[in-house]
Amino acid sequence: MKVQDDIMKCNYTLKENNTFYEATQLFQNDEVEVIPIIDENEILVGAITKNDIIRNFIKGTKPDVFVKNLSLSKKSIINKNSATQDYIASKESYLAVKNDQGKAVGIFSMNSIYKQQLANALEKITDLKQRLKCIDECDEAKLNCTELDAIIESSYDGIYITDGNANTLKINRSYESITGLKRKDMLNRNMYDLQKEGYISKSSTLMVLKNKKSNTIEQEFRTGKKVLVSSNPIFDKHGNITMVVTNVRDITKLYELEEELAKTMELTEKYYSEIEAMRIQYLDLTNIIAKDKSMLNLLEIAKRVANVDTTVLILGETGVGKEEIAKFIYKNSTRRDNHFIKINCGAIPQNLIESELFGYVKGAFTGANKEGKIGLFELADGGTVFLDEIGELPLDIQVKLLNVLQEGEVERVGSIKRIKIDVRVLAATNRDLESMSKEKTFRSDLYYRLNVVPLIVPPLRERREDIVPLIQHFLSELNEKYNFEKTFTIEAINTFYNYNWPGNVRELKNIVERVIVMSSSNKIFESDLPMKNFSSYNEKNICNDDICNLKEAVGKIEANLISRSFENAGNVRDAAKMLGIDASTFVRKRKRYLEKGML
């Protein structure tokens, strides 16, 4: 028999640059015993087991240590074409299996082999019973003693046979190995005497002879091994017990694993208690979903700066949740009882942005309100102003914003009078303001004034422990909103976890909502997810032949990018930024492809 005949499917894999903390998260599933480790080319390079997790916990391994640097079992990989018999004596309960190309194809479990051996042994014992019965019933059917000895000696479990009077007839080699007792001291001796002399603490054989029915007990021998003892009677045609066959199974490893698992659970519970304490402390006043350590560390810093009026610049890719961090700072600040005004600097028309921010006086310009208008900064007096997309702010407005930050004053359009205000400014952008300041497209003095405390929100692919909680949060919201009872399978969750998420949390939320709304059943499978199609788009959809019209191919790619960016961003302006084009160009191209039926 080969290893490939006993391969089990593995739902999880880890890469060499995954962290120890990420590995522990996957082992929370009680069914997970071992996880293959692959390199950047998806070649199997090792495996990590629950025992490895335990050893590293005890060793004090830090959560951010890479999997490739962990202390792991040496013998952890086997080839699917290897003979099963070669690994019977292996000390590893689980091994990762690779194919001839080095790719992970599953898990090889020694436990399943042991179970098969036990089944074979029981089958042999049943056969032995029939043969022994035939001795009494038919003199012509004599059992070959050499064959009988071979059957008993080949058993993985210990076998102990007595006659109907408890006299010892046969003991195999496995029984000696498991119990530490010697055949020479026990053969031809009565079980009553052996129990009385302390060779065994209690006899399952004697219980069978007393009750005349099968019996199973647990015992511990002086070797320190714990065993499961099962004794079965053999009756003659008159109903008298002629033999008792006892099977002894070593369960010491099961107890050791149980103890190790208990220790692991204790350590895990302690670790999660600390994480939960951090979450409760930092997520007290917000709806932020955060479980990843990098995100919790960011919130810890944000909590500290929330108590002072320092200007904060929040940086990060589109869709990472910069606005949520701004709200977190506001809700944990001393200004939380006053206004929080969000201003999207890229959404206000350029000719109106000054009057919107700073207001205007009566008769300031044609079409102005006769009574004048208060600006958003004045409206936020005593509170907080959140300037989203600060990189889109025109240069002439940047000068006035700098004055607000330095002097705490605003000047309405058409007025020469300055108005004192007390506001805290939070700003956010996905653009590189430092490079923009060098290129003279963003004022360097404003950049340095904003960049007092920079907070960089990590992209979702760098805080993967937030993925599953976010999925659960969005799923719960949508189930409640639409009165659904939908769930994701483990395979679907694993696909979510391993996806790169270029659109970050916004993309995750959009995809979760899409598959929940579009799914026809309450259980959402991996096949229902759209992510698997992204990487193969160019291969499957651009051209049907090896060579096609260049203009047509470019159009298909452009239509695909426009569709995906709009889906991830949720609006024209952000989608256009993701593609690096103007919003008007984006709208024009999208309209053209919609009319052609390509979107």
Secondary structure, 3 states (H helix, E strand, C coil): CEHHHHEECCCCCEECCCEHHHHHHHCCCCCCCEEEEECCCCEEEEEEEHHHHHHHHHHCCCCCCEHHHCCCCCCCEEECCCEHHHHCCCCCCEEEEECCCCEEEEEEEHHHHHHHHHHHHHHHHHHHHHHHHHHHHCCCCCCCHHHHHHHHHCCCCEEEEEECCCEEEEECHHHHHHHCCCHHHHCCCEHHHHHHCCCCCCCHHHHHHHHCCCEEEEEECCCCCEEEEEEEEEECCCCCEEEEEEEEEECHHHHHHHHHHHHHHHHHHHHHHHHHHHHHHHCCCCCCCCCCHHHHHHHHHHHHHHCCCCCEEEECCCCCCHHHHHHHHHHCCCCCCCCEEEEECCCCCCCCHHHHHHEECCCCCCCCCCCCEECHHHHCCCCEEEEECHHHCCHHHHHHHHHHHHHCEEECECCCCEEECCCEEEEEECCCHHHHHHCCCCCHHHHHHHCCEEEECCCHHHCHHHHHHHHHHHHHHHHHHHCCCCEECHHHHHHHHHCCCCCHHHHHHHHHHHHHHHCCCCEECHHHCCHHHCCCHHHHHCCCCCCCCHHHHHHHHHHHHHHHHHHHHCCHHHHHHHHCCCHHHHHHHHHHHHHCCCC
